[in-house]
Amino acid sequence: MSDYIGTDGTFINSIIGEGTRFDGDLTLSGLLRIDGDFSGTITTTGKVLIGKNGRARCTIQGDTVVIGGVMKGDIVAAEKVIVLATGMVIGNIVAPRLVAEDGVLLHGSFTISTHRDAAGTPAPVEVYNPFA
């Protein structure tokens, strides 16, 4: 078990620290915190947290994703995506809930859906865009 406890009391069992660069695919359960540079794919049944100094160029599939740094790629979240005021997301998001604080930069396609596929992942739905 991890000795590091996050601000919400959850154990962080995987950390990519500041000054660290990791390229590859991660499959885990539990919480992953990225404070360094990550490139690849992340699949988890838990939470992914990209810290204020973290940078990720990847695809994330998880329960909850919190972005405080820079994220370039696609996110599929079973519960929610939270983009903090220091965060920037360039990519596509599919989730039942999206929370974005003041000052964030978001660029991409956002599908907010409570529909789920057979695996329990949020399934995209047709979204009417009157400006298209």
C-alpha positions in Angstrom: 0.0 0.0 0.0 1.2 3.5 -0.8 2.4 5.9 1.9 1.3 8.9 -0.1 -2.2 10.2 0.6 -3.9 12.7 -1.7 -5.8 15.7 -0.5 -9.1 13.8 -0.6 -7.7 11.0 1.6 -7.2 8.5 -1.2 -4.0 6.5 -1.6 -1.9 7.4 -4.6 -0.4 4.1 -5.7 1.3 5.3 -8.9 3.2 8.6 -9.4 5.1 10.0 -12.3 7.0 12.8 -10.5 8.4 16.1 -11.6 11.5 15.7 -13.7 10.4 12.2 -14.8 9.4 11.3 -18.4 7.6 8.1 -19.1 6.6 6.7 -22.5 4.3 3.6 -22.7 1.1 2.1 -21.7 -0.2 1.9 -18.1 -2.9 -0.3 -16.9 -3.7 0.0 -13.2 -6.4 0.2 -10.5 -6.3 3.0 -8.1 -5.0 6.5 -8.4 -2.3 7.7 -10.8 -0.8 11.2 -10.3 1.3 12.8 -13.1 3.5 15.7 -12.2 6.1 15.0 -14.9 5.8 14.1 -18.6 3.8 11.1 -19.8 3.1 9.8 -23.3 1.1 6.7 -24.2 -2.2 5.3 -22.9 -3.7 5.0 -19.4 -6.4 2.5 -18.5 -7.6 2.5 -14.9 -10.7 1.7 -12.8 -9.6 4.6 -10.6 -8.7 8.2 -10.8 -6.1 10.0 -13.0 -4.7 13.3 -11.7 -2.5 15.5 -13.9 -0.9 18.0 -11.5 -0.3 21.7 -12.2 3.2 20.9 -13.7 2.2 17.7 -15.3 2.1 17.2 -19.1 0.4 14.3 -20.8 0.1 13.4 -24.5 -2.0 10.3 -24.3 -5.4 8.6 -24.3 -7.0 8.1 -20.8 -9.8 5.8 -19.9 -10.7 5.9 -16.3 -13.3 6.6 -13.6 -12.5 10.2 -12.8 -9.9 12.4 -14.6 -8.7 15.7 -13.0 -6.6 18.0 -15.1 -4.5 20.7 -13.5 -1.7 20.7 -16.1 -1.6 20.1 -19.9 -3.4 17.2 -21.5 -3.3 16.5 -25.2 -5.3 13.5 -26.3 -8.7 11.8 -25.7 -10.4 11.2 -22.4 -13.2 8.7 -21.7 -14.3 8.8 -18.1 -17.0 6.7 -16.4 -17.8 9.3 -13.8 -16.5 12.8 -14.6 -13.7 15.0 -15.9 -12.6 18.0 -13.9 -10.4 20.7 -15.4 -8.9 23.0 -12.8 -8.2 26.7 -13.4 -4.5 25.8 -14.2 -5.5 23.1 -16.7 -5.5 22.9 -20.5 -7.1 20.1 -22.6 -6.6 19.7 -26.3 -8.6 16.7 -27.4 -11.9 15.0 -27.1 -13.8 14.2 -23.9 -16.6 11.7 -23.4 -18.0 11.6 -19.8 -21.3 11.9 -17.9 -20.1 15.1 -16.3 -17.6 17.8 -17.2 -16.5 20.4 -14.7 -14.4 23.3 -15.9 -13.2 26.1 -13.6 -12.8 29.7 -14.7 -9.7 30.3 -16.9 -9.3 26.8 -18.4 -8.4 26.3 -22.1 -10.5 23.6 -23.7 -10.2 22.7 -27.4 -11.9 19.7 -28.9 -15.1 17.7 -29.0 -17.1 17.1 -25.8 -19.8 14.5 -25.4 -21.6 14.5 -22.1 -23.6 11.3 -21.9 -25.1 9.2 -19.3 -25.7 6.3 -21.8 -23.3 3.4 -21.3 -22.2 0.6 -23.6 -22.0 -3.1 -22.6 -18.6 -2.5 -20.8 -20.0 0.3 -18.7 -18.1 3.0 -20.6 -20.0 6.2 -21.5 -21.3 5.8 -25.0 -21.4 8.8 -27.3 -24.8 10.1 -28.3 -25.9 12.4 -31.1 -25.6 16.0 -30.0 -27.6 18.6 -31.8 -25.4 21.6 -32.7 -27.5 24.5 -34.0 -24.3 26.2 -35.3 -23.1 23.4 -37.5 
